[in-house]
Amino acid sequence: YGAWIVRGDQPGEAAIFPGSAAEKAGLKEGDIILDFNGEKITVENNLAKIIMKYNPGDQVILKILRGVQEKTVITNLGERSE
């Protein structure tokens, strides 16, 4: 379970965009977001579905896996991209 942070399919597409809320939260390529504000990320309950319940600026708590270590990150959501 979880959402793996990886580069996009297009050449030069970053996993984490400079200046984004993800970068400000300290997320890195290869991290796995395990849960979002207490909701476990699964195939049925994916990150896109969960994040739509929130608004830009909302403070959320992420549980991530980096290597073998779990971390908790508190961050504010950025603007939604189209």
N, CA, C and O of each residue as an XYZ file, in Angstrom:
328
protein
N       0.841     -1.183      0.000
C       0.000      0.000      0.000
C       0.874      1.231      0.000
O       2.054      1.167      0.347
N       0.299      2.346     -0.388
C       1.039      3.598     -0.413
C       1.156      4.161     -1.812
O       0.820      3.500     -2.795
N       1.641      5.402     -1.891
C       1.853      6.094     -3.157
C       3.347      6.391     -3.276
O       3.908      7.139     -2.475
N       3.983      5.795     -4.286
C       5.416      5.918     -4.489
C       5.702      7.184     -5.288
O       5.086      7.404     -6.330
N       6.617      8.010     -4.823
C       6.966      9.251     -5.514
C       8.064      8.941     -6.526
O       9.199      8.632     -6.163
N       7.695      9.034     -7.820
C       8.625      8.741     -8.905
C       8.536      9.823     -9.972
O       7.579     10.597    -10.002
N       9.528      9.874    -10.840
C       9.530     10.815    -11.970
C       8.405     10.480    -12.927
O       7.950      9.339    -13.000
N       7.957     11.502    -13.669
C       6.941     11.298    -14.694
C       7.526     10.615    -15.916
O       8.730     10.366    -15.981
N       6.675     10.313    -16.879
C       7.081      9.608    -18.093
C       7.795     10.496    -19.103
O       8.533      9.994    -19.950
N       7.588     11.805    -19.025
C       8.180     12.725    -19.993
C       9.635     13.021    -19.625
O       9.956     13.136    -18.442
N      10.525     13.146    -20.623
C      11.929     13.472    -20.328
C      12.036     14.771    -19.517
O      11.395     15.773    -19.833
N      12.843     14.725    -18.490
C      13.078     15.899    -17.662
C      11.990     16.186    -16.639
O      12.101     17.146    -15.876
N      10.932     15.364    -16.610
C       9.846     15.589    -15.653
C      10.296     15.141    -14.261
O      10.695     13.992    -14.070
N      10.229     16.041    -13.309
C      10.704     15.779    -11.952
C       9.685     14.994    -11.137
O       8.485     15.041    -11.407
N      10.180     14.275    -10.140
C       9.299     13.594     -9.193
C       8.690     14.613     -8.233
O       7.521     14.503     -7.864
N       9.480     15.596     -7.835
C       9.056     16.673     -6.944
C       9.394     17.994     -7.645
O      10.553     18.239     -7.980
N       8.401     18.832     -7.863
C       8.632     20.095     -8.560
C       9.197     21.146     -7.611
O       8.721     21.286     -6.484
N      10.210     21.886     -8.061
C      10.790     22.946     -7.239
C       9.720     23.960     -6.818
O       8.910     24.397     -7.635
N       9.730     24.323     -5.538
C       8.781     25.294     -5.017
C       7.421     24.726     -4.660
O       6.562     25.451     -4.156
N       7.210     23.437     -4.913
C       5.904     22.817     -4.629
C       5.731     22.560     -3.135
O       6.692     22.601     -2.367
N       4.493     22.295     -2.741
C       4.206     21.948     -1.341
C       4.956     20.677     -0.950
O       5.404     20.544      0.189
N       5.094     19.741     -1.895
C       5.819     18.501     -1.613
C       7.292     18.779     -1.302
O       7.862     18.190     -0.384
N       7.898     19.680     -2.074
C       9.292     20.036     -1.814
C       9.414     20.736     -0.459
O      10.324     20.440      0.315
N       8.501     21.660     -0.176
C       8.530     22.381      1.104
C       8.349     21.435      2.285
O       8.868     21.693      3.371
N       7.608     20.330      2.078
C       7.394     19.338      3.132
C       8.598     18.418      3.306
O       8.672     17.656      4.270
N       9.547     18.496      2.359
C      10.737     17.653      2.452
C      10.591     16.298      1.797
O      11.431     15.422      2.002
N       9.533     16.103      1.003
C       9.366     14.825      0.315
C      10.432     14.689     -0.762
O      10.879     15.676     -1.346
N      10.838     13.427     -1.018
C      11.891     13.165     -1.984
C      11.485     12.028     -2.912
O      10.655     11.185     -2.571
N      12.093     12.029     -4.095
C      11.872     10.925     -5.025
C      12.226      9.618     -4.322
O      13.252      9.527     -3.648
N      11.381      8.618     -4.479
C      11.599      7.325     -3.841
C      10.843      7.152     -2.540
O      10.680      6.026     -2.068
N      10.373      8.253     -1.944
C       9.540      8.140     -0.743
C       8.236      7.439     -1.100
O       7.784      7.493     -2.244
N       7.648      6.793     -0.130
C       6.322      6.195     -0.289
C       5.412      6.835      0.747
O       5.673      6.739      1.946
N       4.348      7.486      0.297
C       3.369      8.071      1.216
C       2.438      6.935      1.630
O       1.694      6.404      0.805
N       2.479      6.567      2.903
C       1.692      5.444      3.416
C       0.278      5.856      3.781
O      -0.686      5.158      3.466
N       0.161      7.000      4.450
C      -1.178      7.503      4.720
C      -1.197      9.015      4.738
O      -0.189      9.684      4.962
N      -2.390      9.519      4.492
C      -2.619     10.946      4.315
C      -3.674     11.347      5.322
O      -4.844     10.990      5.178
N      -3.270     12.086      6.339
C      -4.176     12.550      7.390
C      -4.929     11.385      8.038
O      -6.123     11.479      8.323
N      -4.206     10.289      8.263
C      -4.784      9.131      8.938
C      -5.487      8.140      8.028
O      -5.926      7.089      8.495
N      -5.609      8.447      6.734
C      -6.241      7.522      5.791
C      -5.166      6.741      5.058
O      -4.294      7.322      4.413
N      -5.233      5.420      5.161
C      -4.284      4.550      4.483
C      -4.493      4.634      2.975
O      -5.628      4.573      2.501
N      -3.411      4.772      2.224
C      -3.474      4.857      0.768
C      -3.428      3.442      0.202
O      -2.465      2.706      0.418
N      -4.478      3.070     -0.523
C      -4.587      1.748     -1.128
C      -5.022      1.905     -2.585
O      -5.236      3.021     -3.057
N      -5.149      0.796     -3.282
C      -5.630      0.838     -4.666
C      -7.040      1.416     -4.702
O      -7.344      2.241     -5.563
N      -7.899      0.998     -3.788
C      -9.274      1.475     -3.750
C      -9.382      2.895     -3.192
O     -10.274      3.649     -3.581
N      -8.491      3.254     -2.297
C      -8.494      4.564     -1.645
C      -7.181      5.269     -1.994
O      -6.319      5.464     -1.137
N      -7.046      5.648     -3.280
C      -5.765      6.181     -3.753
C      -5.564      7.633     -3.320
O      -6.492      8.304     -2.868
N      -4.325      8.092     -3.473
C      -3.962      9.435     -3.027
C      -4.804     10.507     -3.707
O      -5.239     11.452     -3.048
N      -5.043     10.383     -5.005
C      -5.840     11.381     -5.730
C      -7.250     11.484     -5.146
O      -7.790     12.581     -5.009
N      -7.836     10.352     -4.807
C      -9.190     10.328     -4.229
C      -9.197     10.989     -2.843
O     -10.103     11.755     -2.517
N      -8.188     10.686     -2.047
C      -8.115     11.237     -0.690
C      -7.883     12.746     -0.731
O      -8.560     13.499     -0.031
N      -6.932     13.185     -1.549
C      -6.536     14.596     -1.552
C      -7.670     15.509     -2.022
O      -7.699     16.685     -1.661
N      -8.602     14.988     -2.820
C      -9.723     15.798     -3.304
C     -10.679     16.216     -2.177
O     -11.511     17.102     -2.372
N     -10.566     15.589     -1.013
C     -11.408     15.935      0.140
C     -10.922     17.205      0.838
O     -11.607     17.743      1.708
N      -9.735     17.681      0.450
C      -9.099     18.804      1.132
C      -8.946     19.995      0.199
O      -9.098     19.867     -1.016
N      -8.651     21.131      0.763
C      -8.494     22.371      0.003
C      -7.063     22.883      0.106
O      -6.363     22.584      1.074
N      -6.624     23.654     -0.889
C      -5.309     24.277     -0.786
C      -5.195     25.072      0.518
O      -6.114     25.795      0.905
N      -4.065     24.923      1.174
C      -3.839     25.610      2.439
C      -4.165     24.763      3.660
O      -3.724     25.087      4.763
N      -4.933     23.674      3.490
C      -5.247     22.798      4.617
C      -3.965     22.152      5.144
O      -3.093     21.761      4.369
N      -3.862     22.046      6.465
C      -2.727     21.367      7.071
C      -3.053     19.882      7.171
O      -4.129     19.503      7.632
N      -2.112     19.044      6.734
C      -2.311     17.588      6.761
C      -1.075     16.912      7.335
O       0.013     17.487      7.371
N      -1.269     15.692      7.778
C      -0.185     14.882      8.322
C       0.032     13.697      7.377
O      -0.899     12.949      7.078
N       1.265     13.540      6.916
C       1.618     12.428      6.039
C       2.509     11.459      6.787
O       3.418     11.869      7.509
N       2.249     10.178      6.616
C       3.184      9.164      7.113
C       3.891      8.628      5.881
O       3.250      8.110      4.967
N       5.222      8.752      5.855
C       5.981      8.314      4.686
C       7.011      7.265      5.083
O       7.430      7.173      6.237
N       7.397      6.487      4.097
C       8.470      5.512      4.258
C       9.620      5.967      3.378
O       9.467      6.102      2.164
N      10.769      6.203      3.991
C      11.982      6.593      3.262
C      13.023      5.536      3.579
O      13.549      5.479      4.690
N      13.315      4.701      2.591
C      14.218      3.571      2.843
C      13.516      2.598      3.777
O      12.476      2.040      3.425
N      14.073      2.390      4.956
C      13.452      1.498      5.940
C      12.859      2.270      7.119
O      12.354      1.671      8.069
N      12.923      3.603      7.052
C      12.477      4.432      8.169
C      11.142      5.112      7.866
O      10.973      5.727      6.813
N      10.192      4.994      8.804
C       8.929      5.732      8.690
C       9.106      7.109      9.303
O       9.744      7.263     10.344
N       8.528      8.114      8.640
C       8.582      9.488      9.125
C       7.180     10.068      9.089
O       6.349      9.658      8.278
N       6.925     11.018      9.966
C       5.677     11.776      9.951
C       6.015     13.200      9.530
O       6.942     13.812     10.059
N       5.251     13.718      8.573
C       5.479     15.053      8.036
C       4.177     15.840      8.146
O       3.121     15.363      7.731
N       4.254     17.038      8.703
C       3.102     17.935      8.753
C       3.335     19.021      7.714
O       4.392     19.652      7.692
N       2.344     19.236      6.852
C       2.509     20.205      5.776
C       1.177     20.852      5.415
O       0.111     20.368      5.795
N       1.258     21.942      4.684
C       0.062     22.593      4.140
C      -0.029     22.262      2.666
O       0.977     22.276      1.956
N      -1.230     21.964      2.204
C      -1.436     21.640      0.797
C      -1.245     22.871     -0.078
O      -1.587     23.990      0.302
N      -0.690     22.630     -1.263
C      -0.528     23.692     -2.249
C      -1.733     23.739     -3.172
O      -2.713     23.023     -2.970
N      -1.650     24.588     -4.183
C      -2.722     24.697     -5.176
C      -2.799     23.432     -6.014
O      -1.782     22.792     -6.280
N      -3.996     23.079     -6.424
C      -4.181     21.932     -7.307
C      -3.733     22.287     -8.710
O      -3.969     23.397     -9.186
N      -3.084     21.338     -9.371
C      -2.719     21.560    -10.769
C      -3.860     21.068    -11.644
O      -4.620     20.180    -11.257
N      -3.967     21.648    -12.811
C      -5.066     21.285    -13.717
C      -4.721     20.058    -14.502
O      -5.523     19.601    -15.316
